[in-house]
Amino acid sequence: MKLGDGIFAREVVPWLAVVFWIAVVLFVLVELVSSDFGAAVQGFIQGAFGGRRLAYLMTTLSRAALITGMALSVMLSFRAGLFNIGGEGQLVAGGLVAALVAVLVPGPPLLILALSILAAMAAGAAWALLAGALQLYVGVPLLVGSLLLNYPIRYIASYLVAHPYRDVASGMVQSHLVPQATWLPYFPGTRLDIGILFIVVAAIFAVAYSHTTVHGYQSRMNGLSPDFARTVGLPVNRLALQTLAMSGAIAGLVGAIAVFGIHHRYIDGMLVQPLYAWTGIIAVLLVGMIPWLVPISGFFFAAIQTGAAGMERTAGVPKEIALVVQAVIILLVASRVSGALLSSSDRKAGGGGDA
């Protein structure tokens, strides 16, 4: 009984506290804008899960697929002790390359789609490997290098779709449409494309890789203690580059799904403004990098965003409240992480004193 009480206090109570504080913040914000809280909650639920023929739920699932994909990308590197926060750049690289390959390369639609997706994954992997190479061979910390690499690829993409590959007739800063035959089809009777199945496969791969493969075990060991991993003879540098390549490839895949399933072209800012990459990081940290919980966390954040739009339509509550709620979650997650780090250092200090 005592063991059960300890697990409840350690694992369940903190998450109940998170839910409680989110509800408190939401209530305060709704009151500040002089809206009815009950109407706001109803609008949130309708906006996230309702709609005619569950249209809003399909929107939530579509957004959840992209967030979850980026969360899986981050999880692989974080569990290996690699603080790769360049997912945004790898996402943009994948989306841009996928659109350009589909527009410029002739051939059968199915072949072009497959080639574009593979090219997108290769582009994302290459951009992640560049950050890894900067750390291993130049001495630029991965945290810094991966973050800074987000910017050049964004500007390169902006230039390419604003000048040489712009669809001038559209009047927008965007590429030409990819061939219609390469568009990812919708599930019958819905506006949800089958790109979500790619994310399901990626999630299964991430769980299997993390828990059943030698490489996943070695990566996890490197994440827990790089010094120990080196001592036992693990190829730490190779493990880091391989893990970063997998992480970047998943981000590139997400970019390709956004191109072929949602926008059908590359639009300047389409992968940056929705904050898919940064929301993915929060989603991973919220569930403590547990692989099978990542899709649930991704769906949770997608529901917050689409539900906020529903609140704005129904109760006049600004949808920016979703960003405020995410900020609160970041603070709560940061407090848990810092608390865990302090507890760990206290235990190490205590152990050293005993020795």
JOVEN-V186957 format. One record per helix or strand of 2 or more residues. SS is the DSSP state (alpha for helix, beta for strand). FROM is the first residue (numbers start at 1). LEN is the number of residues. If there is no record, write none. Layout:
SS & FROM & LEN
SS & FROM & LEN
This chain:
alpha & 2 & 31
alpha & 37 & 13
alpha & 52 & 28
alpha & 87 & 18
alpha & 109 & 30
alpha & 142 & 21
alpha & 168 & 3
beta & 174 & 2
alpha & 180 & 3
alpha & 195 & 18
alpha & 214 & 11
alpha & 226 & 6
alpha & 236 & 28
alpha & 276 & 11
alpha & 291 & 25
alpha & 321 & 34
